[in-house]
């Protein structure tokens, strides 16, 4: 009886491990499909908002695909999920997790890395905007920059 129970338990554990591995590969495929879909949706929304023609929309899609990896997930609405779907603040943030540091507690090395990432992101954003300037007409680009400035002036949400 004991052997039967142990064998049944081992079978269940092996089956659940195999299912978990399958789910991970399916999630990766789904995330990649979602990524592509999000880029297309953003391109279509931008084209509609600024009145782009088909040729401009096709060029914009190529630019968005090119810059999606360089500009990070937030740029194209592809925020990643956190383990368990919980945001660090909902889990207590730095209060319950002392390894999380605020800006004041960062080491000089961490501050330098943060600044380096910020500089790199700024360069990528400038290159992206230059690409848009080449695609858009003057009026379309002016409307885009006006919208961009409005967003920058909005109060920032803190995570």
GIURNOR-V21114 format. One record per residue. N is the residue number from 0. OMEGA is omega in whole degrees, 0 to 359 (999 if undefined). Layout:
n->[N;N]
omega->[OMEGA;OMEGA]
//
This chain:
n->[0;1;2;3;4;5;6;7;8;9;10;11;12;13;14;15;16;17;18;19;20;21;22;23;24;25;26;27;28;29;30;31;32;33;34;35;36;37;38;39;40;41;42;43;44;45;46;47;48;49;50;51;52;53;54;55;56;57;58;59;60;61;62;63;64;65;66;67;68;69;70;71;72;73;74;75;76;77;78;79;80;81;82;83;84;85;86;87;88;89;90;91;92;93;94;95;96;97;98;99;100;101;102;103;104;105;106;107;108;109;110;111;112;113;114;115;116;117;118;119;120;121;122;123;124;125;126;127;128;129;130;131;132;133;134;135;136;137;138;139;140;141;142;143;144;145;146;147;148;149;150;151;152;153;154;155;156;157;158]
omega->[180;180;180;179;180;179;179;179;179;179;179;180;179;179;180;177;180;180;180;179;177;181;180;180;177;179;180;178;180;180;179;178;178;180;180;179;180;178;179;180;179;179;180;179;179;180;180;183;185;175;180;174;185;181;178;181;179;179;179;178;179;179;180;177;181;186;183;181;182;186;176;185;183;184;184;176;184;181;179;178;177;179;179;179;184;175;182;179;179;178;180;178;184;180;182;181;185;180;176;184;173;182;182;186;182;176;179;180;179;178;179;179;179;180;179;178;180;179;180;179;178;178;179;180;178;178;178;180;176;177;178;179;179;182;186;168;181;181;179;181;177;178;179;181;176;178;180;179;177;179;181;181;178;177;181;172;179;178;999]
//
